[in-house]
Amino acid sequence: MKREHSSIKLVGVEGKWAPEMERLTYLQKLFRKATNLVVDSHEKSQFLANYIEEATKKIVDGSWLHLQTYR
């Protein structure tokens, strides 16, 4: 079985996480929070799934660059 995350390297610099791992950890935390909020409802789960699929398409085709906003 191939796992999507198997290509991620755990690399640290001077005892700190590599920037990629920091981003991964942050995104995983957000994803867990979102999934915990929607798991009780088919409709909410489908909304989140559609949102993630649409965001993934925008990342792949590069159209996300036109939507960038910084907080």
C-alpha positions as a Python dict, from the first residue, in 0.01 Angstrom:
ca = {
    (1, 'M'): (0, 0, 0),
    (2, 'K'): (135, 340, -95),
    (3, 'R'): (72, 619, 151),
    (4, 'E'): (54, 982, 39),
    (5, 'H'): (263, 1106, 330),
    (6, 'S'): (543, 854, 283),
    (7, 'S'): (747, 1097, 74),
    (8, 'I'): (765, 1359, 350),
    (9, 'K'): (1105, 1376, 509),
    (10, 'L'): (1148, 1449, 877),
    (11, 'V'): (1426, 1702, 858),
    (12, 'G'): (1530, 1929, 1140),
    (13, 'V'): (1781, 2208, 1161),
    (14, 'E'): (1947, 2279, 1495),
    (15, 'G'): (1669, 2105, 1685),
    (16, 'K'): (1392, 2283, 1493),
    (17, 'W'): (1144, 2138, 1250),
    (18, 'A'): (1205, 2205, 887),
    (19, 'P'): (960, 2462, 745),
    (20, 'E'): (784, 2187, 549),
    (21, 'M'): (714, 1990, 866),
    (22, 'E'): (590, 2300, 1047),
    (23, 'R'): (345, 2366, 763),
    (24, 'L'): (238, 2001, 756),
    (25, 'T'): (176, 1998, 1130),
    (26, 'Y'): (-25, 2322, 1110),
    (27, 'L'): (-239, 2196, 821),
    (28, 'Q'): (-301, 1862, 993),
    (29, 'K'): (-421, 2049, 1302),
    (30, 'L'): (-662, 2257, 1091),
    (31, 'F'): (-784, 1948, 907),
    (32, 'R'): (-850, 1759, 1233),
    (33, 'K'): (-1044, 2056, 1370),
    (34, 'A'): (-1254, 2086, 1053),
    (35, 'T'): (-1327, 1714, 1028),
    (36, 'N'): (-1427, 1697, 1393),
    (37, 'L'): (-1681, 1974, 1327),
    (38, 'V'): (-1843, 1801, 1027),
    (39, 'V'): (-1822, 1430, 1096),
    (40, 'D'): (-2168, 1425, 1255),
    (41, 'S'): (-2341, 1539, 936),
    (42, 'H'): (-2341, 1404, 582),
    (43, 'E'): (-2420, 1749, 444),
    (44, 'K'): (-2140, 1923, 636),
    (45, 'S'): (-1898, 1644, 547),
    (46, 'Q'): (-1986, 1676, 180),
    (47, 'F'): (-1944, 2056, 196),
    (48, 'L'): (-1593, 2016, 340),
    (49, 'A'): (-1503, 1744, 90),
    (50, 'N'): (-1616, 1963, -200),
    (51, 'Y'): (-1423, 2260, -62),
    (52, 'I'): (-1104, 2053, -31),
    (53, 'E'): (-1147, 1907, -381),
    (54, 'E'): (-1198, 2254, -530),
    (55, 'A'): (-896, 2394, -343),
    (56, 'T'): (-686, 2099, -463),
    (57, 'K'): (-785, 2166, -824),
    (58, 'K'): (-688, 2534, -787),
    (59, 'I'): (-348, 2436, -644),
    (60, 'V'): (-284, 2189, -928),
    (61, 'D'): (-387, 2427, -1207),
    (62, 'G'): (-224, 2733, -1051),
    (63, 'S'): (-540, 2941, -1030),
    (64, 'W'): (-492, 2976, -652),
    (65, 'L'): (-226, 3238, -726),
    (66, 'H'): (-497, 3480, -837),
    (67, 'L'): (-692, 3425, -513),
    (68, 'Q'): (-411, 3477, -264),
    (69, 'T'): (-490, 3676, 45),
    (70, 'Y'): (-265, 3712, 343),
    (71, 'R'): (-389, 3733, 697),
}
